[in-house]
Amino acid sequence: MKNMCIVSRAALAAAVCAVSVASPRPASAASFGEVCEDALYSGAAAPLVFVGAIGGVAAVAAGGYALFDIGEAFYVGFRESNAALYGKDPREISSVRNQNKSGATAWLVSRPGLSDDAECWFADLAFDPRAQIGGADVDVLGFRLGILSAENRNVYGLDVCTLLGRTLGDEYAIQVGLFNLVDGSVGGLQAGLANRSGDCLRGIQAAGFFNVAAGDSPSYGLQVAGVANRSRDFNGLQAGYVNVADTLVGMQVGGYAEADCVEGLQVAVVGRAKSLAGLQVGAANVCLDLFDTSSAGDMAGTQIGVLNFCNSGDGLQIGVWNQAKHFRGVQLGLVNIIEDHEIPFLPILNAGL
């Protein structure tokens, strides 16, 4: 009977791991916590973790302030059982807990990638940031749910917010919501109406409207949007009505594609690059600086379209109208112009050396 009592109390404690908060506690809970603490110190913590998780949902529904002291007791057992695994002295982990006041999950604060000065929780729940269990100073390693919106420091795992999911640091997670806003880096998946990474992207952005990877660090992965994709240094695939990157290594597919430097493929109604090493396919392919045609527009590759323009080219142009200022290669089309060639205009075929 006593063992069953211990199991049931540990079940309640497991729930508190996900929602532990610094909060006033009634004095009546002290003896209850001490009993659980003694049991967990005896070595029962490991098997009780699984049992406790099963009973966690029911515990939250029936909980009260007393649950928080049980969470403190569960933390002690959890700390002891994991100390050997992570090569830490339990007292060292305890000091981290006391400094950060983060209950059963404070030991995670010292793990790589998490904020040194932030609390770390397995889960956080919010109606909006003004009505949130955790908050902007909390790291979430597990699950975040925002009924309308939520805001945290860093998020790792699964992130679901109906309206707006805001992360002040990095997000390495599956993030789903209408608007997903991350100030730092994104690793994983962002899916919504609009997605933004303040730094680099390592993964996938899928949006009904637009995706942005705004950082100076290189981004790798896939941007797919109904309207627009924007990145600085992008390696991968951009697919949308408008695709813009400062530097592209990979492929752009859509109505309009633009990059200062392209190494790869542009497939668009209108494709523009200041420098191209690869292939442009579209109705109009432009490889030059529209504002200074003398300073850029080097092409090493192929342009296939109705209209093809470049400043200096080395390769092949196939279209109705092909034009270049300096060109080494072959032009095939109705109108072929090489401005500095001895014969600047020829129909059907022109070639420069």
C-alpha positions in Angstrom: 0.0 0.0 0.0 2.8 2.3 0.9 4.5 1.6 -2.5 1.3 2.4 -4.3 1.1 5.7 -2.5 4.7 6.5 -3.6 3.9 5.7 -7.2 0.8 7.9 -7.3 2.6 10.8 -5.7 5.5 10.4 -8.2 3.0 10.5 -11.0 1.8 13.9 -9.8 5.4 15.0 -9.6 6.1 14.1 -13.2 3.5 16.6 -14.4 5.1 19.3 -12.5 8.3 18.8 -14.5 6.5 20.2 -17.5 4.9 23.2 -15.8 7.1 24.0 -12.7 6.9 27.7 -11.9 8.3 29.8 -9.1 5.1 30.2 -7.1 4.0 30.6 -3.4 3.3 27.2 -1.8 1.2 26.4 1.3 3.0 25.1 4.3 0.7 22.1 4.4 2.5 20.6 1.4 5.9 20.3 3.2 5.3 16.9 4.7 3.9 15.6 1.5 7.0 16.6 -0.4 9.3 15.2 2.3 7.7 11.8 2.0 8.1 11.8 -1.8 11.7 13.1 -1.5 12.7 10.2 0.9 11.2 7.7 -1.5 13.0 9.1 -4.5 16.3 9.3 -2.6 16.0 5.5 -1.9 16.6 4.8 -5.6 13.0 4.4 -6.8 13.3 7.4 -9.2 14.2 5.7 -12.4 11.2 3.3 -12.7 8.9 6.0 -11.4 9.7 8.4 -14.2 7.7 6.3 -16.7 4.8 5.7 -14.3 4.8 9.4 -13.3 4.6 10.5 -16.9 1.4 8.4 -17.5 -0.3 9.9 -14.5 0.9 13.4 -15.3 -2.1 14.6 -17.3 -4.5 13.6 -14.6 -2.3 15.2 -12.0 -2.3 18.6 -13.8 -6.1 18.6 -14.0 -6.5 17.8 -10.3 -3.5 19.9 -9.2 -3.1 22.7 -6.8 -0.3 24.5 -5.1 0.9 21.4 -3.4 2.0 20.0 -6.7 4.9 22.3 -6.8 6.5 20.9 -3.7 6.1 17.4 -5.1 7.9 18.7 -8.2 10.8 19.7 -5.9 10.9 16.2 -4.5 10.9 14.6 -8.0 13.7 16.9 -9.0 15.9 15.5 -6.2 15.4 11.9 -7.4 15.8 13.0 -11.0 19.0 14.8 -10.2 20.5 11.8 -8.4 19.6 9.3 -11.1 21.0 11.5 -13.9 24.1 12.7 -12.2 26.2 9.7 -13.2 24.9 9.8 -16.8 26.0 13.4 -17.3 29.2 13.2 -15.3 28.1 15.8 -12.8 28.2 15.9 -9.1 24.6 16.2 -7.8 25.6 19.1 -5.7 26.9 20.9 -8.8 23.5 20.3 -10.5 21.7 21.5 -7.3 23.7 24.7 -7.4 22.5 25.3 -11.0 19.0 24.7 -9.8 19.2 27.1 -6.9 20.7 29.8 -9.1 18.1 29.6 -11.8 15.0 28.6 -9.6 13.7 26.4 -12.4 12.4 23.3 -10.5 12.8 19.9 -12.0 14.3 20.9 -15.3 17.0 23.4 -14.3 19.8 20.8 -14.9 19.2 21.3 -18.6 20.3 24.9 -18.5 23.9 23.8 -18.5 23.5 21.7 -21.7 25.0 23.1 -24.9 22.9 25.4 -27.0 20.7 26.7 -24.1 20.9 30.1 -22.6 23.2 30.2 -19.5 20.9 32.7 -17.7 17.5 31.2 -18.7 15.3 28.7 -17.0 14.7 25.6 -19.1 11.4 23.8 -19.1 10.1 20.7 -20.8 6.9 22.5 -21.9 5.2 25.9 -21.8 1.6 26.9 -22.2 0.3 30.3 -23.1 -2.9 32.1 -24.1 -0.7 35.0 -25.1 2.6 36.4 -23.7 0.6 38.3 -21.0 -1.0 35.0 -19.9 1.8 32.5 -20.1 3.1 29.9 -17.6 6.7 30.6 -18.6 7.7 33.6 -20.5 10.4 35.4 -22.5 13.2 34.4 -20.1 12.5 30.6 -20.4 14.0 28.0 -22.7 11.6 25.3 -23.9 13.1 21.9 -24.6 10.1 19.8 -25.6 6.8 21.3 -26.4 5.3 24.8 -26.6 1.6 25.5 -27.1 0.2 29.0 -27.7 -3.6 29.2 -27.7 -3.2 32.6 -29.5 0.5 33.4 -29.1 3.6 32.6 -27.0 7.0 34.1 -26.4 10.2 32.3 -25.2 13.9 32.6 -25.2 14.9 29.5 -27.2 12.6 26.6 -28.3 13.7 23.0 -29.1 11.2 20.3 -30.1 7.6 21.0 -31.2 6.1 24.5 -31.3 2.4 25.1 -32.0 0.9 28.6 -31.8 -2.4 29.5 -33.4 -1.6 33.1 -34.2 2.0 34.1 -33.4 4.9 32.1 -32.2 7.7 34.4 -31.1 11.2 33.2 -30.2 13.8 35.7 -29.0 16.7 33.4 -29.6 17.1 30.3 -31.7 14.4 27.8 -32.7 15.4 24.2 -33.5 12.0 22.7 -33.8 8.9 22.0 -35.9 7.1 25.4 -35.6 3.5 25.7 -36.8 1.3 28.8 -36.7 -0.1 31.6 -38.8 3.0 33.8 -38.1 6.3 32.3 -37.0 8.9 34.9 -35.9 12.4 33.9 -34.7 15.0 36.5 -33.9 17.9 34.0 -34.1 18.6 30.9 -36.2 16.0 28.4 -37.3 16.7 24.7 -37.6 14.0 22.3 -38.6 10.6 23.4 -40.1 8.6 26.6 -40.1 5.1 26.2 -41.5 2.6 29.0 -41.6 1.2 32.1 -43.4 4.5 33.9 -42.9 7.9 32.7 -41.5 10.9 34.7 -40.5 14.4 33.8 -39.3 16.4 36.7 -38.0 19.6 34.8 -38.6 20.3 31.7 -40.7 18.0 28.9 -41.8 18.9 25.2 -41.5 15.9 23.4 -42.8 12.5 24.3 -44.4 10.3 27.3 -44.5 6.9 26.7 -46.0 4.5 29.7 -46.1 1.2 30.7 -47.7 2.5 34.3 -48.1 6.3 34.8 -47.5 9.5 33.5 -46.0 12.5 35.5 -44.8 16.0 34.3 -43.7 17.5 37.7 -42.8 20.9 36.8 -41.2 24.3 37.3 -42.6 25.2 33.6 -41.9 24.7 31.2 -44.8 21.3 29.5 -45.0 20.8 25.9 -46.2 17.6 24.2 -47.1 14.3 25.0 -48.8 12.0 28.0 -48.9 8.6 27.5 -50.4 6.0 30.3 -50.5 2.8 31.3 -52.2 4.1 34.9 -52.8 7.7 35.6 -51.8 11.0 34.2 -50.5 13.9 36.4 -49.3 17.3 35.4 -48.1 20.8 36.7 -48.0 23.3 33.9 -48.5 21.1 31.0 -49.6 22.1 27.4 -50.4 19.3 25.3 -51.6 15.9 25.8 -53.3 13.6 28.9 -53.4 10.2 28.3 -54.9 7.6 31.0 -55.0 6.1 33.8 -57.1 9.0 36.1 -56.2 12.4 34.7 -55.0 15.2 37.1 -54.0 18.6 36.3 -52.5 21.9 38.2 -52.3 23.9 35.1 -53.1 22.4 31.8 -54.4 24.0 28.4 -54.6 21.2 26.2 -55.9 18.0 26.9 -57.6 15.2 29.5 -57.8 11.8 28.6 -59.4 9.0 31.1 -59.8 7.6 34.1 -61.5 10.5 36.4 -60.7 13.9 35.3 -59.5 16.7 37.6 -58.4 20.2 37.2 -56.9 23.4 39.3 -57.1 25.4 36.1 -57.6 24.0 32.9 -58.9 25.8 29.5 -58.9 23.1 27.1 -60.2 19.8 27.5 -61.9 17.1 30.2 -62.2 13.8 29.1 -63.7 11.4 32.0 -63.9 9.3 34.3 -66.1 11.9 36.9 -65.3 15.3 36.0 -64.0 17.9 38.5 -63.0 21.5 38.2 -61.7 24.5 40.4 -61.6 26.8 37.4 -61.9 25.8 33.9 -63.2 27.6 30.6 -63.3 25.0 28.2 -64.4 21.7 28.3 -66.3 18.9 30.8 -66.7 15.6 29.7 -68.2 12.6 32.0 -68.6 10.8 34.5 -70.8 13.4 37.2 -69.9 16.9 36.4 -68.6 19.0 39.3 -67.5 22.6 39.1 -66.3 23.7 42.6 -65.6 23.3 45.5 -63.1 20.3 47.4 -64.3 21.6 50.6 -62.7 25.3 50.3 -63.9 25.6 48.1 -67.0 29.4 48.5 -67.1 30.2 47.2 -63.6 28.6 43.8 -63.5 26.9 41.2 -65.6 29.3 38.4 -66.0 27.8 35.1 -67.3 29.5 31.7 -67.5 26.8 29.3 -68.7 23.6 29.3 -70.6 20.6 31.6 -71.1 17.4 30.1 -72.7 14.4 32.3 -73.1 12.6 34.8 -75.3 14.9 37.7 -74.3 18.4 37.2 -73.1 20.8 39.9 -71.9 24.2 40.0 -70.3 27.1 42.4 -70.0 29.9 40.0 -70.5 29.2 36.4 -71.4 31.0 33.1 -71.9 28.8 30.3 -73.1 25.5 30.1 -74.9 22.4 32.2 -75.5 19.3 30.7 -77.1 16.2 32.9 -77.7 14.3 35.3 -79.9 16.5 38.3 -78.9 20.0 37.7 -77.6 22.2 40.6 -76.6 25.6 41.1 -74.9 28.2 43.8 -74.7 31.1 41.3 -74.7 30.5 37.7 -75.5 32.6 34.6 -76.1 30.4 31.8 -77.3 27.4 31.2 -79.5 24.1 33.1 -79.9 21.1 31.3 -81.5 18.0 33.4 -82.2 16.1 35.7 -84.5 18.2 38.7 -83.3 21.8 38.2 -82.1 23.8 41.2 -80.9 27.4 41.3 -79.7 28.1 45.1 -79.3 31.9 45.0 -79.4 32.0 42.4 -82.2 33.2 43.2 -85.7 29.8 42.3 -86.9 27.6 43.3 -84.0 24.3 42.0 -85.4 23.5 38.7 -87.2 20.2 36.8 -87.4 19.9 33.1 -86.6 23.5 32.6 -85.5 26.3 34.8 -84.1 29.5 33.9 -82.4 32.2 35.7 -80.4 35.8 34.7 -79.6 
